[in-house]
Amino acid sequence: MSNKLHILALGLALVLAALCRLWAAPISAGPDVVQFWAFANVFQIHGLDFYRYADATAAIFPFKGWGFVYPPIWLLLLGLALIIVPESAATNAIVDSGWRLAMKTPIIAADLAIGCLLYLAVPGSRLRKLLFASLWLFHPTSWYESAVFGQFDAVAAAFLLAAIILMERGRDRLAFLLAGLAVMTKQHTLVPLAVMAVIVARQVNWRRLASNLAIFAGVVIIISIPFLLTGNFSAYARSLFLPGQAPDYQFPLVYAFSGIGALLTYLQEIFGWATGGFLPFTIPIMFIAIAVVMVLSYRRTITPAQGALVGFLALLSFSYHVNYQYLIIYIPIALLVAARTQYRGERVLTLVLALLPAVWLWLSSVSCWFNFLQPASTQVNLILARIGLAHAPAPDYAYVSLALAIMGLSIAYVVCVFTRWHNSTGKLPPNFPLQPRIDAVSLP
């Protein structure tokens, strides 16, 4: 493929991916879209004192008590969206098409950025690069979360993926800066970033590592300080560090992607067993699993991409509560690992892990989000029905089986990385660009 055809093909893929999302964005919405509108308005009214009112108890909120439990970057993007469509309105029954599009546009932009990042980072031919970029750009899950339901995990995923790629290319300063942006977008990116930092600690001296961590901390502090100057320390800390939901049964099961949580809920639902008492134990188990992953990541020679993937999969596997949008974080990393690995088994497993979440869209009813809020788009049902996305929900056991399959494959990948798919010589693989030892003055 010539250079011009190659650029044309990439541009066409990006345009088609954007059009697929921009078509669905203004005619579909989940409940988060209207709640985000309320958060944007509260931010406009109260400014940097926002987190004092983030518990969603004011009259403006369509869903009371559904608080803002995220760091500030998404809030800033919501504020920008409201500036673009200041006359928009939303309730638990309606939401303006303008707000839907304005709010989802940064997420769509993040989707396209992830596609470009994969294209740049995947080794090999241009066709191979285009293939792996397209696996993300046309992934049903990424389309659904950004263009239909309206969740912003892709923004955090873009920062995280960029940090991984830069780290593996030896640009550690910029990588830790972007890592800070990732965490200040979605907190659970801290786990894969922590594992990545442990891996990097083997390759750099302590002075370099300390300065990188200082860059990371500086990003977090600089973004946080304006919101803390108002004195709402406890409200800010509560939103960022406390879980959004206490350990409990995961109803409805259609939205339960924690294998453990879904299974315990299903056993209670079918047999009436009091399994809820086991859910709190998932918390220490999860922390133990993450700690083990970090120790093994230091002792084995794996790439930062592998480390970020095993860290996030350990978090998902043992968490009592996993939403569908959380899977967005690991999908592009799994695609990157699949494109780079020299192990056939790792390539197959990471591709399965990356593509498996899309199965859920054919088990649920995607069409409902085109009719959930006014103005509805009932005519879209005919289009979606042709591809199997407009039907009654599947039985609960189907969702539990999918959650357990993702959990089982995730655990299998974590185990295999540390037992089979690492470099047992202690040296970095030949195609890994990070130097074995980054000197304190060797990088800009």
Residue, then its C-alpha position, 0 to 999 in steps of 0.5 A: m500500500s502506497n503512502k498516499l493510499h495508506i493515509l487515505a485509508l486511515g483518514l477514511a477509518l477515522v471519518l467513518a468511526a466519527l460518523c458512526r458516533l456522531w449519528a448516534a450521539p444526539i438521538s440517544a442518551g442514558p441516565d448519566v447524560v441528564q445527571f451530567w447536565a445537572f452537575a455541569n449546572v451546579f458547577q456553573i452556579h457554585g464554581l470551585d465549591f462544586y464538591r460541597y454540592a456533589d452529593a446530588t441532593a438539590a432540586i436540579f438533579p433528576f436522580k437524587g443521591w446519585g453523586f459526582v464521585y469523580p476527579p475534576i477533569w470530567l467536571l471541567l469538560l462538562g462545564l465547557a460543554l455547558i458553555i457551548v449549549p448554555e440554553s440546554a435543559a434536562t430532566n428525568a424525562i427529557v434532554d436536549s439533543g444539543w446537550r447530548l452531542a456537546m457532552k459526548t463530543p470529548i468522549i468521541a474525540a478520545d475514541l478517535a485519539i485512542g485509534c490514532l495512538l494504537y496506529l502509531a504504537v502497533p509495530g509492523s506494516r501499515l496494514r497491521k497498524l490499520l487493522f488494530a486501530s480499526l479494532w478499537l475504532f469500530h469496537p461496538t463497546s467503544w461506540y456504545e459507551s461514547a455515542v449512546f450511553g455517554q460514559f467518559d472512561a475513554v477520556a481516561a483510557a486515552f491518557l493512560l494509553a498515551a502514558i504507556i506508549l510514551m513510557e515504553r519509548g523512554r519519554d518518562r517525564l511526559a508519561f508521568l504527566l499524562a498518568g496524572l491526567a488519567v488519574m484525575t479523570k478516573q481514579h481506577t486508572l491508578v492501579p495500572l499506573a502503579v504497576m507500570a511505575v513498579i516496572v519502570a522502577r527496575q529500569v531507572n535510578w531512584r532519583r529519576l523515579a522520584s522526579n517522575l513521581a513528583i511530576f505525577a503528584g504535581v499534576v494531581i495537586i495542581i488540579s486539586i488545589p483550586f477545588l480545595l481553596t474553598g475549604n471543602f476538603s472532606a467533600y472532595a476527599r469523599s468524592l474521590f476516595l470513597p467507593g460510589q457503592a458499598p458492597d451489596y448485591q448487584f441488581p439488575l444483573v444485566y449491568a453487573f460485570s463483577g464475576i464475584g458480585a454477579l455470581l453471589t447475586y445470582l445465587q441469592e436470587i435463584f436459591g435464596w442463599a444469603t450470600g451478601g455477607f461474602l461481598p465485603f471480603t472481596i475488598p481485602i482479596m482485591f488489595i492482596a491480588i493487586a499487591v501480588v501483581m505489583v511484587l511479581s511485576y517487579r520481579r519478572t521482566i514484563t513491559p509496561a503495557q503488560g503490567a498496566l493490563v494485568g494490574f487493571l484485570a486484577l482490579l476488575s477480577f476481584s472487585y465487587h462492583v464493575n460497570y460496563q464502562y470500566l471495561i473501556i480502560y483495558i480494551p485498547i491496552a489489550l489490543l496493544v499487547a496483542a499487536r506486540t507480543q511474540y507469544r501466540g497464546e498471549r495474542v489470542l487471549t488478549l484479543v478475546l479479552a478485548l472483543l468479548p465485552a461486545v457480546w453484551l450488546w447483543l444480550s441487552s437492548v441497545s435500542c432502549w437508549f434511543n427511546f429512554l428520554q425525549p426526544a425519542s428516536t423510535q425509527v432507529n429501532l428498525i435499523l438496530a433490529r436488523i443487526g440484533l440490537a433491538h430485542a428483549p433482554a436475555p435471562d440473568y444467567a447469560y449476564v452472569s456467565l459473561a461476567l464470569a467469563i471475563m473474570g476467568l479469562s482475566i485471571a488466566y491472563v494475569v497468571c500466564v503473564f507471570t508464568r509463561w509470557h515474561n522474559s525469563t532472562g531478566k532482559l527486555p525483549p528486543n522490540f521493547p524500546l525502553q533502555p534497560r537503564i534510564d540514566a538521570v540525565s539521559l532523557p530530556 
